[in-house]
């Protein structure tokens, strides 16, 4: 595992390459938490464009927890077919809307404990919402971030959720806002799943596995 000094050096180098992500934007277009929550649930094993199509189809008919709950699961499934796994996701959406109304008056909560307690909302979904909807400096661990962290020795995890829990206390606070984007882009551009570009990697001297 990387030492504290090595972790500091790692994030310092990543931040130098993209310093614009050091701080949260001062102005943002408002994001609807409920639409974002439903989108995250629909996005499992679905391409972005298919998720957007399913979400828009659903919200054209019902755009609030109460309105969606008034539909039966078959109606929901028919509206979200574009994103695949629609029967299972329809059940999740129905249960999620019921829980939002019962526990939070239909308002999407902004804290980790409450979000993770909602049906169908796990660690990854929670981190995405906290980071991109509620502007909290957390690292959402997807397949790219998971790969980079485990190759480098920045974290250990057999699953994305395990990696996220291991990584969370290790990210230096001054780099917390940018960490997700830096690790994500490093995974897409350099530390790729196949044929990682180790020769072009600015972190190669810190890496435990060098792409293996």
Backbone as a printed PyTorch tensor [residue, N CA C, xyz], in Angstrom:
tensor([[[  0.8410,  -1.2010,   0.0000],
         [  0.0000,   0.0000,   0.0000],
         [  0.8770,   1.2530,   0.0000]],

        [[  0.3850,   2.3090,  -0.6010],
         [  1.1520,   3.5430,  -0.6840],
         [  1.2420,   4.2280,   0.6730]],

        [[  2.3950,   4.8450,   0.9280],
         [  2.5910,   5.6010,   2.1590],
         [  1.8520,   6.9330,   2.0660]],

        [[  1.7390,   7.6150,   3.1950],
         [  1.0860,   8.9350,   3.2190],
         [  1.8070,   9.9090,   2.3030]],

        [[  3.1350,   9.8780,   2.3120],
         [  3.9120,  10.7780,   1.4530],
         [  3.6860,  10.4580,  -0.0200]],

        [[  3.6090,   9.1720,  -0.3460],
         [  3.3870,   8.7760,  -1.7380],
         [  2.0000,   9.1980,  -2.2100]],

        [[  1.0080,   9.0930,  -1.3420],
         [ -0.3520,   9.5070,  -1.6900],
         [ -0.3960,  11.0130,  -1.9360]],

        [[  0.2800,  11.7590,  -1.0910],
         [  0.3560,  13.2170,  -1.2650],
         [  0.9890,  13.5510,  -2.6150]],

        [[  2.0820,  12.8680,  -2.9380],
         [  2.7670,  13.1020,  -4.2090],
         [  1.8770,  12.7330,  -5.3880]],

        [[  1.1580,  11.6360,  -5.2720],
         [  0.2720,  11.1670,  -6.3340],
         [ -0.7890,  12.2120,  -6.6810]],

        [[ -1.4780,  12.7060,  -5.6650],
         [ -2.5370,  13.6750,  -5.9310],
         [ -1.9740,  15.0320,  -6.3360]],

        [[ -0.7880,  15.3660,  -5.8320],
         [ -0.1500,  16.6230,  -6.2440],
         [  0.1280,  16.5910,  -7.7490]],

        [[  0.6540,  15.4690,  -8.2400],
         [  0.9480,  15.3450,  -9.6690],
         [ -0.3220,  15.3900, -10.5070]],

        [[ -1.3500,  14.6820, -10.0630],
         [ -2.6160,  14.6950, -10.7970],
         [ -3.2150,  16.1030, -10.8210]],

        [[ -3.1140,  16.8180,  -9.7230],
         [ -3.6850,  18.1630,  -9.6540],
         [ -2.9430,  19.1400, -10.5570]],

        [[ -1.6380,  18.9480, -10.7190],
         [ -0.8560,  19.8300, -11.5840],
         [ -1.2780,  19.6890, -13.0420]],

        [[ -1.7090,  18.4900, -13.4120],
         [ -2.1320,  18.2450, -14.7880],
         [ -3.5090,  18.8310, -15.0820]],

        [[ -4.3490,  18.9660, -14.0490],
         [ -5.7050,  19.5070, -14.2390],
         [ -6.1080,  20.3180, -13.0130]],

        [[ -5.4510,  21.4640, -12.7810],
         [ -5.7050,  22.2650, -11.5610],
         [ -7.1010,  22.8620, -11.4990]],

        [[ -7.8050,  22.8840, -12.6300],
         [ -9.1470,  23.4710, -12.6270],
         [-10.1240,  22.6790, -11.7730]],

        [[ -9.7590,  21.4410, -11.4040],
         [-10.6510,  20.6170, -10.5890],
         [-10.3100,  20.6590,  -9.1020]],

        [[ -9.4080,  21.5190,  -8.7080],
         [ -9.0320,  21.6060,  -7.2930],
         [-10.1960,  22.0840,  -6.4290]],

        [[-11.0170,  22.9740,  -6.9710],
         [-12.1240,  23.5340,  -6.1980],
         [-13.4360,  23.3580,  -6.9560]],

        [[-14.5160,  23.3110,  -6.2070],
         [-15.8380,  23.1980,  -6.8230],
         [-16.1450,  24.4540,  -7.6190]],

        [[-16.8660,  24.3290,  -8.7400],
         [-17.2490,  25.5090,  -9.5190],
         [-18.0290,  26.4860,  -8.6610]],

        [[-17.7960,  27.7890,  -8.8910],
         [-18.4760,  28.8060,  -8.0910],
         [-19.9320,  28.9790,  -8.5070]],

        [[-20.2470,  28.6070,  -9.7360],
         [-21.6330,  28.6970, -10.1900],
         [-21.9670,  27.4490, -10.9860]],

        [[-23.1180,  26.8730, -10.7210],
         [-23.5410,  25.6520, -11.3990],
         [-25.0000,  25.7690, -11.8200]],

        [[-25.3280,  25.1080, -12.9250],
         [-26.7360,  25.0160, -13.3090],
         [-27.4200,  24.0850, -12.3120]],

        [[-28.5610,  24.4710, -11.8150],
         [-29.2480,  23.6770, -10.8120],
         [-29.5530,  22.2620, -11.2940]],

        [[-29.3940,  21.3170, -10.3980],
         [-29.6540,  19.9130, -10.6960],
         [-30.8270,  19.4420,  -9.8570]],

        [[-31.7600,  18.7400, -10.4750],
         [-32.9230,  18.2410,  -9.7640],
         [-32.5560,  16.9290,  -9.0680]],

        [[-32.5350,  16.8990,  -7.7280],
         [-32.1100,  15.6910,  -7.0170],
         [-32.9650,  14.4660,  -7.3220]],

        [[-34.2720,  14.6330,  -7.4720],
         [-35.1310,  13.4770,  -7.7270],
         [-34.8770,  12.8970,  -9.1170]],

        [[-34.7860,  13.7530, -10.1200],
         [-34.4810,  13.2720, -11.4670],
         [-33.1320,  12.5550, -11.4820]],

        [[-32.1690,  13.1190, -10.7580],
         [-30.8320,  12.5230, -10.7160],
         [-30.8650,  11.1670, -10.0230]],

        [[-31.6160,  11.0650,  -8.9500],
         [-31.7270,   9.8030,  -8.2220],
         [-32.3390,   8.7160,  -9.0930]],

        [[-33.4140,   9.0320,  -9.7760],
         [-34.0560,   8.0550, -10.6490],
         [-33.1160,   7.6730, -11.7910]],

        [[-32.4010,   8.6430, -12.3260],
         [-31.4520,   8.3590, -13.4030],
         [-30.3750,   7.3820, -12.9590]],

        [[-29.8880,   7.5590, -11.7450],
         [-28.8540,   6.6660, -11.2250],
         [-29.3930,   5.2400, -11.1000]],

        [[-30.6120,   5.1090, -10.6210],
         [-31.2190,   3.7760, -10.4890],
         [-31.4060,   3.1290, -11.8630]],

        [[-31.8150,   3.9110, -12.8470],
         [-32.0550,   3.3820, -14.1930],
         [-30.7610,   3.0870, -14.9490]],

        [[-29.6500,   3.6600, -14.5020],
         [-28.4040,   3.5880, -15.2660],
         [-27.6700,   2.2560, -15.1520]],

        [[-28.0660,   1.3920, -14.2160],
         [-27.3650,   0.1180, -14.0320],
         [-27.3700,  -0.6940, -15.3240]],

        [[-26.1760,  -1.0550, -15.7870],
         [-26.0120,  -1.8600, -17.0060],
         [-26.7500,  -1.2430, -18.1960]],

        [[-26.7080,   0.0630, -18.2850],
         [-27.3790,   0.7690, -19.3690],
         [-26.4820,   1.8880, -19.8870]],

        [[-26.4570,   2.0890, -21.1990],
         [-25.6960,   3.1920, -21.7740],
         [-26.3810,   4.5100, -21.4400]],

        [[-25.6000,   5.5830, -21.4120],
         [-26.1200,   6.8940, -21.0090],
         [-27.3230,   7.3140, -21.8410]],

        [[-27.2430,   7.1010, -23.1570],
         [-28.3460,   7.5510, -24.0070],
         [-29.6190,   6.7470, -23.7630]],

        [[-29.4710,   5.4620, -23.4320],
         [-30.6420,   4.6290, -23.1370],
         [-31.2430,   5.0080, -21.7790]],

        [[-30.3620,   5.3210, -20.8330],
         [-30.8360,   5.7790, -19.5220],
         [-31.6250,   7.0710, -19.6630]],

        [[-31.1010,   8.0120, -20.4430],
         [-31.7720,   9.2950, -20.6480],
         [-33.1250,   9.1060, -21.3250]],

        [[-33.1870,   8.1880, -22.2870],
         [-34.4430,   7.9320, -22.9880],
         [-35.4950,   7.3640, -22.0260]],

        [[-35.0760,   6.4150, -21.1790],
         [-36.0010,   5.8180, -20.2170],
         [-36.4610,   6.8460, -19.1880]],

        [[-35.5170,   7.6290, -18.6930],
         [-35.8500,   8.6630, -17.7030],
         [-36.8480,   9.6700, -18.2620]],

        [[-36.5830,  10.1640, -19.4740],
         [-37.4650,  11.1640, -20.0730],
         [-38.8510,  10.5940, -20.3560]],

        [[-38.8960,   9.3250, -20.7430],
         [-40.1840,   8.6760, -20.9870],
         [-41.0000,   8.5850, -19.7050]],

        [[-40.3370,   8.2340, -18.6200],
         [-41.0130,   8.1290, -17.3280],
         [-41.4930,   9.4890, -16.8400]],

        [[-40.6210,  10.4840, -16.9050],
         [-40.9700,  11.8040, -16.3630],
         [-41.9760,  12.5510, -17.2300]],

        [[-42.1230,  12.1460, -18.4640],
         [-43.1550,  12.7560, -19.3000],
         [-44.5450,  12.3850, -18.8040]],

        [[-44.6230,  11.2630, -18.0790],
         [-45.9030,  10.7800, -17.5460],
         [-46.0360,  11.0880, -16.0560]],

        [[-44.9640,  10.9080, -15.3220],
         [-44.9830,  11.1270, -13.8670],
         [-43.6260,  11.6540, -13.4390]],

        [[-43.6050,  12.8210, -12.7910],
         [-42.3260,  13.4620, -12.4900],
         [-42.1140,  13.7630, -11.0090]],

        [[-42.7920,  13.0130, -10.1500],
         [-42.6130,  13.1820,  -8.7110],
         [-42.7930,  11.8180,  -8.0480]],

        [[-42.3220,  11.6530,  -6.8160],
         [-42.5160,  10.3720,  -6.1320],
         [-43.9870,   9.9640,  -6.0540]],

        [[-44.8470,  10.9060,  -5.7420],
         [-46.2700,  10.5840,  -5.6160],
         [-46.8720,  10.1770,  -6.9550]],

        [[-46.5020,  10.8750,  -8.0160],
         [-47.0500,  10.5800,  -9.3370],
         [-46.5720,   9.2120,  -9.8340]],

        [[-45.3120,   8.9010,  -9.5840],
         [-44.7840,   7.6010, -10.0030],
         [-45.4160,   6.4810,  -9.1810]],

        [[-45.6140,   6.7350,  -7.9030],
         [-46.2050,   5.7230,  -7.0320],
         [-47.6470,   5.4190,  -7.4320]],

        [[-48.2920,   6.3730,  -8.1040],
         [-49.6650,   6.1610,  -8.5600],
         [-49.7270,   5.1920,  -9.7410]],

        [[-48.5820,   4.9560, -10.3740],
         [-48.5090,   3.9880, -11.4620],
         [-48.2580,   2.6030, -10.8870]],

        [[-48.6840,   1.5640, -11.5800],
         [-48.3070,   0.2330, -11.1200],
         [-46.9760,  -0.1440, -11.7710]],

        [[-46.3890,  -1.2290, -11.3080],
         [-45.0590,  -1.5940, -11.7690],
         [-45.0270,  -1.9130, -13.2510]],

        [[-46.1100,  -2.4730, -13.7780],
         [-46.1520,  -2.7730, -15.2080],
         [-46.1240,  -1.5050, -16.0420]],

        [[-46.8170,  -0.4740, -15.5740],
         [-46.8100,   0.8040, -16.2900],
         [-45.4170,   1.4240, -16.2690]],

        [[-44.7680,   1.3710, -15.1110],
         [-43.4100,   1.9090, -14.9990],
         [-42.4640,   1.1490, -15.9230]],

        [[-42.5610,  -0.1760, -15.9010],
         [-41.6990,  -1.0100, -16.7490],
         [-41.8680,  -0.6650, -18.2220]],

        [[-43.0970,  -0.4280, -18.6360],
         [-43.3450,  -0.0850, -20.0310],
         [-42.7090,   1.2340, -20.4340]],

        [[-42.6440,   2.1620, -19.4930],
         [-42.0940,   3.4880, -19.7770],
         [-40.5610,   3.4870, -19.8010]],

        [[-39.9410,   2.5620, -19.0650],
         [-38.4850,   2.5870, -18.9440],
         [-37.8050,   1.4580, -19.7200]],

        [[-38.4920,   0.8500, -20.6570],
         [-37.9510,  -0.2990, -21.3870],
         [-36.6020,  -0.0200, -22.0350]],

        [[-36.3780,   1.2220, -22.4420],
         [-35.1560,   1.5660, -23.1760],
         [-33.8800,   1.2390, -22.4070]],

        [[-33.9360,   1.2570, -21.0710],
         [-32.7100,   1.0950, -20.2880],
         [-32.3990,  -0.3520, -19.9240]],

        [[-33.2800,  -1.3030, -20.3260],
         [-33.0170,  -2.7030, -20.0210],
         [-33.3070,  -3.0420, -18.5660]],

        [[-33.4320,  -4.3290, -18.2740],
         [-33.7370,  -4.8110, -16.9210],
         [-34.9400,  -4.0520, -16.3500]],

        [[-35.8930,  -3.7390, -17.2090],
         [-36.9540,  -2.8100, -16.8340],
         [-37.9190,  -3.3500, -15.7830]],

        [[-38.1460,  -4.6530, -15.7450],
         [-39.0380,  -5.1870, -14.7070],
         [-38.4250,  -5.0350, -13.3160]],

        [[-37.1480,  -5.3770, -13.2060],
         [-36.4560,  -5.2430, -11.9260],
         [-36.3410,  -3.7760, -11.5150]],

        [[-36.0050,  -2.9170, -12.4890],
         [-35.8570,  -1.4950, -12.1860],
         [-37.1990,  -0.8550, -11.8430]],

        [[-38.2710,  -1.3370, -12.4410],
         [-39.5980,  -0.8100, -12.1160],
         [-39.9360,  -1.0740, -10.6540]],

        [[-39.6080,  -2.2740, -10.1760],
         [-39.8250,  -2.5980,  -8.7600],
         [-39.0120,  -1.6680,  -7.8650]],

        [[-37.7400,  -1.4490,  -8.2550],
         [-36.8530,  -0.5940,  -7.4610],
         [-37.3630,   0.8420,  -7.4110]],

        [[-37.7860,   1.3570,  -8.5680],
         [-38.2880,   2.7330,  -8.6350],
         [-39.5520,   2.8840,  -7.7900]],

        [[-40.4370,   1.8930,  -7.8540],
         [-41.6840,   1.9410,  -7.0880],
         [-41.3920,   1.9520,  -5.5830]],

        [[-40.5120,   1.0460,  -5.1470],
         [-40.1430,   0.9860,  -3.7230],
         [-39.4210,   2.2520,  -3.2840]],

        [[-38.5680,   2.7710,  -4.1580],
         [-37.8140,   3.9750,  -3.8340],
         [-38.7350,   5.1670,  -3.6200]],

        [[-39.7130,   5.3320,  -4.5080],
         [-40.6520,   6.4530,  -4.3680],
         [-41.4930,   6.3220,  -3.1010]],

        [[-41.8860,   5.0960,  -2.7810],
         [-42.6450,   4.8730,  -1.5420],
         [-41.8150,   5.2520,  -0.3280]],

        [[-40.5440,   4.8760,  -0.3160],
         [-39.6630,   5.1770,   0.8080],
         [-39.4100,   6.6830,   0.9240]],

        [[-39.2530,   7.3590,  -0.2050],
         [-39.0440,   8.8120,  -0.1770],
         [-40.2370,   9.5230,   0.4570]],

        [[-41.4370,   9.0820,   0.1080],
         [-42.6350,   9.7070,   0.6580],
         [-42.8060,   9.3840,   2.1420]],

        [[-42.5740,   8.1240,   2.5020],
         [-42.7830,   7.6940,   3.8860],
         [-41.7420,   8.2740,   4.8460]],

        [[-40.4950,   8.3130,   4.3950],
         [-39.4020,   8.6930,   5.2980],
         [-38.9890,  10.1650,   5.1870]],

        [[-39.1730,  10.7630,   3.9890],
         [-38.6060,  12.0940,   3.7740],
         [-39.5750,  13.0820,   3.1210]],

        [[-40.8660,  12.7520,   3.1460],
         [-41.8510,  13.6640,   2.5760],
         [-41.6650,  13.9150,   1.0930]],

        [[-41.0530,  12.9560,   0.4010],
         [-40.8550,  13.0910,  -1.0320],
         [-39.6030,  13.8310,  -1.4380]],

        [[-38.8280,  14.2780,  -0.4440],
         [-37.5990,  15.0380,  -0.7140],
         [-36.3920,  14.1030,  -0.6460]],

        [[-35.5000,  14.1920,  -1.6130],
         [-34.3070,  13.3540,  -1.6230],
         [-33.3390,  13.8480,  -0.5430]],

        [[-32.9540,  12.9980,   0.4030],
         [-32.0380,  13.4240,   1.4660],
         [-30.6370,  13.6670,   0.9210]],

        [[-29.8580,  14.4640,   1.6370],
         [-28.5150,  14.8170,   1.1560],
         [-27.4070,  14.2560,   2.0320]],

        [[-27.7180,  13.2890,   2.8890],
         [-26.6940,  12.6780,   3.7310],
         [-26.5340,  11.2040,   3.3720]],

        [[-25.3200,  10.6980,   3.5730],
         [-24.9870,   9.3330,   3.1670],
         [-25.8790,   8.2850,   3.8300]],

        [[-26.0700,   8.3720,   5.1270],
         [-26.8260,   7.3520,   5.8380],
         [-28.2410,   7.2220,   5.2860]],

        [[-28.9020,   8.3480,   5.0660],
         [-30.2820,   8.3160,   4.5700],
         [-30.3610,   7.8270,   3.1280]],

        [[-29.4070,   8.2410,   2.3110],
         [-29.4110,   7.8110,   0.9120],
         [-29.1870,   6.3060,   0.7980]],

        [[-28.1880,   5.7970,   1.5160],
         [-27.8690,   4.3770,   1.4190],
         [-28.9730,   3.4980,   2.0080]],

        [[-29.8380,   4.0810,   2.8300],
         [-30.9450,   3.3240,   3.4120],
         [-32.1310,   3.2020,   2.4620]],

        [[-32.1040,   3.9550,   1.3670],
         [-33.2040,   3.9040,   0.4070],
         [-33.1100,   2.6390,  -0.4460]],

        [[-34.2350,   2.0460,  -0.8200],
         [-34.2190,   0.8300,  -1.6580],
         [-33.5180,   1.0870,  -2.9860]],

        [[-32.6110,   0.1920,  -3.3460],
         [-31.9450,   0.2790,  -4.6380],
         [-30.8240,   1.2850,  -4.7320]],

        [[-30.4730,   1.9140,  -3.6040],
         [-29.4170,   2.9330,  -3.6100],
         [-28.2260,   2.4210,  -2.7990]],

        [[-27.1410,   2.0980,  -3.4630],
         [-25.9530,   1.5850,  -2.7960],
         [-24.8770,   2.6350,  -2.6520]],

        [[-23.6780,   2.1850,  -2.3540],
         [-22.5560,   3.0970,  -2.1140],
         [-22.2300,   3.9460,  -3.3460]],

        [[-22.1170,   3.3080,  -4.4950],
         [-21.7450,   4.0310,  -5.7100],
         [-22.7950,   5.0800,  -6.0680]],

        [[-24.0600,   4.7020,  -6.0350],
         [-25.1360,   5.6450,  -6.3470],
         [-25.1290,   6.8180,  -5.3730]],

        [[-24.9190,   6.5100,  -4.1010],
         [-24.8740,   7.5580,  -3.0840],
         [-23.7350,   8.5230,  -3.3500]],

        [[-22.5600,   7.9950,  -3.6640],
         [-21.4070,   8.8590,  -3.9130],
         [-21.6190,   9.7440,  -5.1380]],

        [[-22.2470,   9.2060,  -6.1710],
         [-22.5400,  10.0050,  -7.3640],
         [-23.4630,  11.1670,  -7.0090]],

        [[-24.4970,  10.8800,  -6.2320],
         [-25.4380,  11.9350,  -5.8330],
         [-24.7810,  12.9680,  -4.9320]],

        [[-23.9980,  12.5190,  -3.9650],
         [-23.3320,  13.4530,  -3.0660],
         [-22.3720,  14.3590,  -3.8180]],

        [[-21.6380,  13.7700,  -4.7680],
         [-20.6190,  14.5340,  -5.5090],
         [-21.2270,  15.4690,  -6.5430]],

        [[-22.1530,  14.9670,  -7.3570],
         [-22.6110,  15.7330,  -8.5060],
         [-23.9340,  16.4620,  -8.2970]],

        [[-24.6720,  16.1100,  -7.2660],
         [-25.9410,  16.7920,  -6.9900],
         [-25.8270,  17.6910,  -5.7670]],

        [[-25.1960,  17.1770,  -4.7090],
         [-25.1290,  17.9200,  -3.4580],
         [-23.7550,  18.5480,  -3.2020]],

        [[-22.8670,  18.4920,  -4.1940],
         [-21.5750,  19.1890,  -4.1450],
         [-20.7250,  18.8370,  -2.9300]],

        [[-20.7180,  17.5750,  -2.5640],
         [-19.8620,  17.1440,  -1.4650],
         [-18.6140,  16.4780,  -2.0320]],

        [[-17.4400,  16.7440,  -1.4700],
         [-16.1730,  16.2650,  -2.0320],
         [-15.9020,  14.7900,  -1.7440]],

        [[-16.6540,  13.9220,  -2.3710],
         [-16.4510,  12.4760,  -2.2120],
         [-15.9730,  11.8970,  -3.5420]],

        [[-15.3530,  10.7330,  -3.4840],
         [-14.8650,  10.0640,  -4.6950],
         [-15.8220,   8.9370,  -5.0610]],

        [[-16.5360,   9.1090,  -6.1440],
         [-17.4110,   8.0520,  -6.6330],
         [-16.5490,   7.0280,  -7.3750]],

        [[-16.5600,   5.7960,  -6.9140],
         [-15.6940,   4.7690,  -7.4860],
         [-16.4460,   3.9540,  -8.5340]],

        [[-16.0810,   4.1700,  -9.7980],
         [-16.6180,   3.3530, -10.8800],
         [-15.5390,   2.3680, -11.3140]],

        [[-15.7320,   1.7190, -12.4520],
         [-14.7700,   0.6980, -12.8810],
         [-13.3810,   1.2780, -13.1490]],

        [[-13.3170,   2.5220, -13.6590],
         [-12.0210,   3.1430, -13.9450],
         [-11.2880,   3.5140, -12.6600]],

        [[-11.9800,   4.1790, -11.7520],
         [-11.3740,   4.5820, -10.4850],
         [-10.9670,   3.3550,  -9.6790]],

        [[-11.8090,   2.3360,  -9.7050],
         [-11.5090,   1.0980,  -8.9850],
         [-10.2100,   0.4690,  -9.4950]],

        [[-10.0720,   0.4190, -10.8030],
         [ -8.8760,  -0.1740, -11.4130],
         [ -7.6150,   0.6150, -11.0370]],

        [[ -7.6670,   1.9230, -11.1680],
         [ -6.5100,   2.7690, -10.8690],
         [ -6.0880,   2.6240,  -9.4110]],

        [[ -7.0540,   2.6890,  -8.5030],
         [ -6.7430,   2.6240,  -7.0660],
         [ -6.0990,   1.2950,  -6.6860]],

        [[ -6.6000,   0.2050,  -7.2340],
         [ -6.0620,  -1.1060,  -6.8760],
         [ -4.7250,  -1.3850,  -7.5500]],

        [[ -4.5120,  -0.8850,  -8.7510],
         [ -3.2130,  -1.0570,  -9.3960],
         [ -2.1320,  -0.2480,  -8.6720]],

        [[ -2.4610,   0.9690,  -8.3320],
         [ -1.4880,   1.8440,  -7.6830],
         [ -1.1450,   1.4010,  -6.2650]],

        [[ -2.1020,   0.7540,  -5.6010],
         [ -1.9370,   0.4620,  -4.1890],
         [ -2.4950,   1.5860,  -3.3340]],

        [[ -3.3450,   2.4090,  -3.9660],
         [ -3.9900,   3.5060,  -3.2520],
         [ -5.1150,   2.9890,  -2.3710]],

        [[ -5.7190,   1.8800,  -2.7860],
         [ -6.7860,   1.2430,  -2.0080],
         [ -6.8270,  -0.2270,  -2.3590]],

        [[ -7.5310,  -0.9980,  -1.5400],
         [ -7.7210,  -2.4130,  -1.7830],
         [ -9.2120,  -2.7130,  -1.7330]],

        [[ -9.7100,  -3.3720,  -2.7500],
         [-11.1330,  -3.7200,  -2.7310],
         [-11.4780,  -4.6970,  -3.8350]],

        [[-12.2000,  -5.7390,  -3.4860],
         [-12.6650,  -6.6880,  -4.4920],
         [-13.8750,  -6.1400,  -5.2310]],

        [[-14.5500,  -5.1730,  -4.6250],
         [-15.6950,  -4.5270,  -5.2630],
         [-15.4690,  -3.0220,  -5.2450]],

        [[-16.2500,  -2.3130,  -6.0490],
         [-16.1460,  -0.8580,  -6.0810],
         [-16.4930,  -0.2550,  -4.7210]],

        [[-17.4790,  -0.8290,  -4.0390],
         [-17.8760,  -0.3200,  -2.7230],
         [-16.7570,  -0.4960,  -1.7020]],

        [[-16.0730,  -1.6440,  -1.7460],
         [-14.9580,  -1.8800,  -0.8260],
         [-13.8210,  -0.9020,  -1.0950]],

        [[-13.5290,  -0.6770,  -2.3650],
         [-12.4820,   0.2750,  -2.7230],
         [-12.8440,   1.6700,  -2.2410]],

        [[-14.0980,   2.0580,  -2.4050],
         [-14.5440,   3.3850,  -1.9750],
         [-14.3630,   3.5730,  -0.4720]],

        [[-14.7240,   2.5550,   0.3030],
         [-14.5870,   2.6560,   1.7560],
         [-13.1170,   2.7350,   2.1740]],

        [[-12.2570,   1.9840,   1.4700],
         [-10.8350,   1.9940,   1.7840],
         [-10.1920,   3.3110,   1.3740]],

        [[-10.6340,   3.8630,   0.2520],
         [-10.0440,   5.0900,  -0.2800],
         [-10.4330,   6.3400,   0.5040]],

        [[-11.6540,   6.3820,   0.9700],
         [-12.2190,   7.6070,   1.5610],
         [-11.3090,   8.2940,   2.5810]],

        [[-10.7680,   7.5940,   3.5800],
         [ -9.9610,   8.3000,   4.5820],
         [ -8.5460,   8.6510,   4.1090]],

        [[ -8.1590,   8.1790,   2.9380],
         [ -6.7820,   8.3790,   2.4800],
         [ -6.5860,   9.6080,   1.6020]],

        [[ -7.6790,  10.1210,   1.0400],
         [ -7.5520,  11.2730,   0.1430],
         [ -7.2970,  12.5390,   0.9620]],

        [[ -6.1680,  13.2270,   0.7380],
         [ -5.9010,  14.4730,   1.4710],
         [ -7.0180,  15.4880,   1.2430]],

        [[ -7.4820,  16.1600,   2.2800],
         [ -8.6270,  17.0750,   2.1460],
         [ -8.4910,  18.1010,   1.0330]],

        [[ -7.2890,  18.6280,   0.8110],
         [ -7.1460,  19.6750,  -0.2100],
         [ -7.3260,  19.1390,  -1.6310]],

        [[ -7.2810,  17.8140,  -1.7810],
         [ -7.4700,  17.2180,  -3.0950],
         [ -8.8160,  16.4950,  -3.2250]],

        [[ -9.6470,  16.5870,  -2.1990],
         [-10.8740,  15.7860,  -2.1430],
         [-11.8490,  16.1190,  -3.2660]],

        [[-11.9630,  17.3860,  -3.6300],
         [-12.9370,  17.7440,  -4.6620],
         [-12.5070,  17.2070,  -6.0280]],

        [[-11.2480,  17.3000,  -6.3430],
         [-10.7890,  16.9050,  -7.6700],
         [-10.4760,  15.4330,  -7.8300]],

        [[-10.3550,  14.7000,  -6.7210],
         [ -9.8690,  13.3130,  -6.7770],
         [-10.6640,  12.4270,  -7.7290]],

        [[-11.9750,  12.5330,  -7.7050],
         [-12.8020,  11.6810,  -8.5660],
         [-12.4630,  11.8930, -10.0390]],

        [[-12.4650,  13.1410, -10.4800],
         [-12.2200,  13.4450, -11.8920],
         [-10.8120,  13.0480, -12.2910]],

        [[ -9.8240,  13.3300, -11.4470],
         [ -8.4340,  12.9860, -11.7890],
         [ -8.2480,  11.4820, -11.9530]],

        [[ -8.7620,  10.7130, -10.9960],
         [ -8.6090,   9.2640, -11.0600],
         [ -9.3970,   8.6800, -12.2260]],

        [[-10.5840,   9.2160, -12.4570],
         [-11.4200,   8.7490, -13.5620],
         [-10.7170,   8.9630, -14.9030]],

        [[-10.2280,  10.1730, -15.1330],
         [ -9.5780,  10.4820, -16.4030],
         [ -8.2610,   9.7290, -16.5570]],

        [[ -7.5530,   9.5220, -15.4500],
         [ -6.3110,   8.7460, -15.5050],
         [ -6.6160,   7.3130, -15.9430]],

        [[ -7.7100,   6.7800, -15.4380],
         [ -8.1150,   5.4290, -15.8160],
         [ -8.5420,   5.3300, -17.2690]],

        [[ -9.1920,   6.3560, -17.7820],
         [ -9.6560,   6.3470, -19.1740],
         [ -8.5130,   6.5690, -20.1630]],

        [[ -7.6080,   7.4870, -19.8080],
         [ -6.5910,   7.9010, -20.7550],
         [ -5.2650,   7.1460, -20.6360]],

        [[ -4.8700,   6.8080, -19.4160],
         [ -3.5440,   6.2250, -19.1840],
         [ -3.6250,   4.8000, -18.6360]],

        [[ -4.2450,   4.6450, -17.4920],
         [ -4.2770,   3.3520, -16.8130],
         [ -5.4730,   2.5310, -17.3070]],

        [[ -5.4490,   2.2450, -18.5910],
         [ -6.5660,   1.5630, -19.2320],
         [ -6.6100,   0.0860, -18.8440]],

        [[ -7.7850,  -0.5040, -18.9810],
         [ -7.9410,  -1.9090, -18.6180],
         [ -7.0390,  -2.7940, -19.4610]],

        [[ -7.0570,  -2.5530, -20.7680],
         [ -6.1840,  -3.2810, -21.6830],
         [ -5.1050,  -2.3420, -22.2020]],

        [[ -3.9050,  -2.8280, -22.2600],
         [ -2.7680,  -2.0560, -22.7460],
         [ -2.6280,  -0.7080, -22.0390]],

        [[ -2.4330,  -0.7230, -20.7280],
         [ -2.2190,   0.5420, -20.0120],
         [ -0.9600,   1.2310, -20.5310]],

        [[ -1.0030,   2.5440, -20.5790],
         [  0.1040,   3.3320, -21.1370],
         [  1.1070,   3.6890, -20.0430]],

        [[  1.7480,   2.6740, -19.5040],
         [  2.6720,   2.8770, -18.3870],
         [  3.8310,   3.7970, -18.7620]],

        [[  4.2530,   3.7540, -20.0240],
         [  5.3770,   4.5890, -20.4620],
         [  5.0380,   6.0750, -20.4370]],

        [[  3.7250,   6.3970, -20.4620],
         [  3.2990,   7.7910, -20.4470],
         [  2.7440,   8.2150, -19.0870]],

        [[  2.8440,   7.3170, -18.1070],
         [  2.2170,   7.5660, -16.8010],
         [  3.1110,   8.3870, -15.8820]],

        [[  2.5530,   9.4600, -15.3560],
         [  3.3020,  10.3190, -14.4340],
         [  3.3950,   9.7240, -13.0370]],

        [[  2.7140,   8.5920, -12.8220],
         [  2.6900,   7.9650, -11.4990],
         [  3.4160,   6.6160, -11.4930]],

        [[  4.1110,   6.2920, -12.5600],
         [  4.6800,   4.9520, -12.7090],
         [  5.6610,   4.5900, -11.6010]],

        [[  6.3950,   5.5760, -11.0770],
         [  7.3590,   5.2750, -10.0110],
         [  6.6790,   4.9890,  -8.6740]],

        [[  5.3780,   5.3250,  -8.5820],
         [  4.6200,   5.0760,  -7.3490],
         [  3.7810,   3.8060,  -7.4500]],

        [[  3.6240,   3.2810,  -8.6600],
         [  2.6820,   2.2060,  -8.9090],
         [  3.2160,   0.8540,  -8.4520]],

        [[  2.3910,   0.1170,  -7.7290],
         [  2.7760,  -1.2080,  -7.2410],
         [  2.7850,  -2.2510,  -8.3560]],

        [[  1.9030,  -2.0680,  -9.3430],
         [  1.7160,  -3.1410, -10.3280],
         [  2.1490,  -2.7630, -11.7410]],

        [[  2.3170,  -1.4550, -12.0120],
         [  2.6990,  -1.0170, -13.3440],
         [  1.8610,  -1.6740, -14.4390]],

        [[  0.5480,  -1.6120, -14.2420],
         [ -0.3710,  -2.0380, -15.2840],
         [ -0.7720,  -3.5010, -15.2420]],

        [[ -0.1340,  -4.3100, -14.4460],
         [ -0.4500,  -5.7360, -14.4170],
         [ -1.8230,  -5.9950, -13.7750]]])
